[in-house]
Amino acid sequence: MSTRKPVVNAHYPTRRVALASCRAVGGNISLFVPSTLAISAGTDVRIQVSFGDAAQTFELEGTVTWRRAQARGLGLEPGLGVQFVPAQRFLAAQMLAFCAGRPLGAGTAAEPRIEAQVACQVLIGKHQLAGQIRDLSATGAFVAGRVFSSLHKGTELSIELSRGWLGFGIKRLKARVVWSGCKKGKHGFGARFVEDASRTRPVLRRYLKAT
């Protein structure tokens, strides 16, 4: 029996329109796709995204969460609400970066990221979990660890970068989760540091230089 996913073409007149059609839902990214296709909620689909003002295209997989048929007299465009599956969150973030006029590799990063391999501890409430920073900037980081891939957007936590003798020399930064899922084959979460870059940059100088 075939499990081939329906293909939905999502064309937006401009990248700005596509950006305005995206929403954050419980840590996931969802997209309003203008379409007259009668696809039921719960159906897995492939979305082929194109733009009227750029040649770049994206292909993502997601699940239809709702459908709006033609609403005559209300001026509402028919279409589908599609939520991207966890493995597609980073690609969806790349699409948003492109629509916002930023480099695709930036994803949700506010500053350019550089690759890293820095062991860390993630403190979430009373829990302390081991992770590894895979890319880093003065404003945020991607922390790898399969246990982190289901963290919700907005979760507040602390990232501990080093442990000194008897606890001295600990570098700990407060952060907030902006997305979670898979990036370059690694499960984890993207976080933005709560403090301003002018405060975090001196703390991170050693790691930014080392990478």
N, C-alpha and C positions, 0 to 999 in steps of 0.2 A: 504494500500500500504506500503510495507516494506521500511524503511529508513536505513537499516543496512549498515554500512560503510564498504567498501572493506578493507581487511587486507593485508598489505604489510610487508613481512619479510625482514628486513634490517640487513644483517650479515656483520660484518667488521672483517678482519683478526686480527687487534689489536685495542686497545683503542685509540692509537695515530692516526690511520687512521680515526677513527670515529671523533675524535676531529678536525682533518684537514678538515673534510667534513662539518663542521658547519660554518655558517656565521651569522653575525648580519645584519638584514634588517629593518631599520626604527624602532628600538627599539624591534623588535621581533627576535626570533631565528629560523633560517631555517637550513635544513639538506639535503645534497645530498644523496639520497637513490639509491644504485645500483639495478636496476631492469629492466626486459624486459617487464613488464606488460604495456599494452596499456591503461593507465588511463589519462583522459583528465584534463587539467588545470581547476581549480575551483571545483574539486571533493574532498569531505571530506573523509579522510582515517584514519585508525588505523595503526600505525607503531609499529611492534614488533622488538626491537633492541637487537641484541646479538653480542658477541665478541669471537674471536678465542683464546684470551689469558685470558679470565675471564668467570666465571660462571654467573655473574650478568646479568640480562636482564632488559629491560625497555619497557613499552608500553605507547605510547603517541598518541594523536589525533592531526591532522593537516589538512591543505588544500594544494592540489597540485597546485603549481604556474607555473610550466613549466615541459615539458617532452622532453627528448633527446632520440631519437631512435638510433639504431646501426649506427655509423658513420664509415663505412668501409674505410680503408686507412688513417684515421685521428688519429687512436689510442685512440679515446674517448669512454669511457665506457657508455653504455646506462643506463638511470636512470631517477629519478624524483627529482624535487626540491620541498620540503615540508616545509611549514611554519606552525609553531605550533600555535594553537588557544590561545587567551589570558589566559584562565584558565589553560593552560598547560605550561606556561612559567617557572614557578618555578620548575616543574618536569624536564623540558628540562635543566634548569640550574644545577639541581642535576646530571643529566646525564653527563654534561660537567665537573662538579667537579669530578665525578668518573673517567672519561677518563683522567683527568689531575692528578689523583692520590691523590686527596684531599677527606676529609670526605663528604659524600652526604649532610649532614646538612649544609655544608658551602655554598652551592649554588655558588653565585658569590662573596662571601665575601673573602677579602684578609686575615683576621684574624678570629679566632673563635668568633662566636656571642653568646651572652647570652640573654635570654628572658627578656623583659621589658614591662612596661606599663607607658610610659612617655608622657604626653600631650605636644604638640608642635605647633608652627605656621610655615607654609611653605610659604616662600616669593618667588614668581615667577614674575619677573618684577615688575609691580605695584600692583599685586594681593597678598593678604595675606589670606591663607586658614588654617583652623584648621585640625590637624591630630594627630595621636598617634603613637609613636615609639613602635614597638612590639618586635624588637630585635636590639641589639646594640653592636658595637665594637669600638676600637679606630680608625678604618679606614672607617667605614660606618654604615648604619642603614637600616632597613626596616620600612617605614612609612605607616601606614594603613589609608585608607580613600577612599571610592568608587570614589570620584572625581579625584583621582590620577591615576586610573588604565589605563588611556589612554595616560599618559605622554610618550613622545618620548625619546629614548636613547640619551644621550648627553645633555639633557636639563640642564642648569645651574640654581641653585637656592640656597637659604639659609634656614637652619633649625634653628629656634629660640627655645631654650630649656626652657628658663624661663624669666619672666618679674619681674624686681625689682621695688621698690618704685620710682615713677617719672622717670621710664625708666632705673634706675641704676641696675646693676647686670644682665643685659641681656647676655645670652650665645648664641651666634649666630655663626654657622659654615657654610662655603660655601661648596656646594656639587654638584655632577654631577650624573644624573640618569644613571644607568647601565641596568636596566630592569624595566618593569611595568607589572602588571597583578594580579594574585591571589596567595597567599602563606598561606597554612594552613587555608583555608577558608576565608581569609581576603584580600580584594582588596587594592592595594596600589602600592608602588614602592620601589625598592632597590636603594640606593644611595651610592656613594663612596665620602668621604670627600676629598676636593681638597688639603688641607694642609697635611703635613707629620704627621704621628702618634705621633711624639715627641712633636708636637704642640697641637694636639687635645686631647691627653690622659689626660693632666692636667685639661682641660676644662670639660672633661667627667668623671673625677674621681668619683665625687659624685654619678652620675647616675650608673656607672659601679659597684660601691660598693653596692648601694641600691638595685640592681637587683640580 
